[in-house]
Amino acid sequence: RLDRVRRGGEMRILLRRILASPKLLAGLIIFFIVGTIAIDQALKAWAISLLFPVDFFFFRFFAFGNHGIFGGYLAGLDPWVIRIFFSVLFGFLTLGIALGMYLLRPKEAPLLKTGLIVYASGIFGNVWDRMTTGVVVDYAAFRIPGLSGMAFNFADAVVFIGAVLIAVAIFREADALWFARN
């Protein structure tokens, strides 16, 4: 048990060093973005190659072209309107995340910084699809009553994980983020 505690402390120290160094941080961001896109594209290629849907526990895997946004909303709009709108939106979101990372440099908030990196990586995974094909390929759907109509992909899951990390960090790292009497 003590050995696990030491390793956990060493991992936190390593993460803090990486997040404090601009070169290491840039490498980590590029690694996460490229890795997310590569894994997402490989899984999408697998899903597209399926001849029939595959059921696995609570999931059904099949390729589904999502012309809209999350859950297929706005699918009736012209594809170029969606491409332009989301290009601008994700551009501003990326700038916001970059500005946030810049402003957080002196702060001891490794969980928040990691969450922002993971969140941005997932966004880039979906932007890659939207820019190259005009459609985001979703391939996993829940087989749970009430959630059975929603399909998602690996990049969506990465965005969700990043959002959870950010939400947890806002509370766990509050002392480092906010002023003492704010």
Residue pairs with C-beta under 8 A, 6 or more apart in sequence:
12 110
15 110
15 114
16 108
16 110
17 24
18 24
18 25
18 28
19 25
19 28
19 110
19 113
19 114
20 105
25 101
25 113
28 117
29 117
29 120
29 121
32 117
32 118
32 120
32 121
33 120
33 121
33 124
35 121
36 121
36 122
36 124
36 125
36 154
36 155
36 158
37 124
37 125
37 128
37 155
39 154
40 125
40 128
40 129
40 153
40 154
40 155
40 158
41 128
43 139
43 153
43 154
44 63
44 129
44 137
44 139
44 153
46 139
47 61
47 62
47 63
47 137
47 139
47 140
48 63
48 137
48 139
50 61
50 62
50 63
52 62
53 60
53 61
53 62
54 60
54 61
54 62
55 61
55 143
58 142
58 143
58 144
59 140
59 141
59 142
59 143
60 140
60 141
60 142
60 143
61 139
61 140
61 141
62 139
62 141
63 137
63 138
63 139
64 137
64 138
64 139
64 141
64 151
65 135
65 136
65 137
65 138
66 72
66 75
66 135
66 136
66 137
66 138
66 151
67 75
67 79
67 82
67 134
67 135
68 74
68 75
68 76
68 77
68 82
69 82
69 86
70 152
70 156
71 149
71 150
71 151
72 151
74 82
79 134
79 135
82 130
83 130
83 131
83 134
86 127
86 130
87 127
87 130
87 131
90 123
90 124
90 127
93 120
93 123
94 120
94 123
94 124
97 116
97 119
97 120
100 116
101 113
101 116
101 117
104 112
104 113
104 116
107 173
107 176
107 177
108 173
108 176
109 169
109 173
109 176
109 177
110 173
111 165
111 168
111 169
111 172
111 173
112 165
112 166
112 169
112 170
112 173
112 177
114 165
114 169
115 162
115 163
115 164
115 165
115 166
115 168
115 169
116 162
116 166
117 162
118 158
118 161
118 162
118 165
119 158
119 159
119 162
119 163
119 165
119 166
120 162
121 158
121 162
122 155
122 156
122 157
122 158
122 159
122 160
122 161
122 162
123 155
123 159
124 155
125 153
125 154
125 155
125 158
126 136
126 153
126 155
126 156
126 159
129 135
129 136
129 137
129 155
130 136
136 153
137 153
138 151
138 152
138 153
138 156
139 151
139 153
140 151
140 152
140 153
141 148
141 149
141 150
141 151
141 152
142 148
142 150
170 177
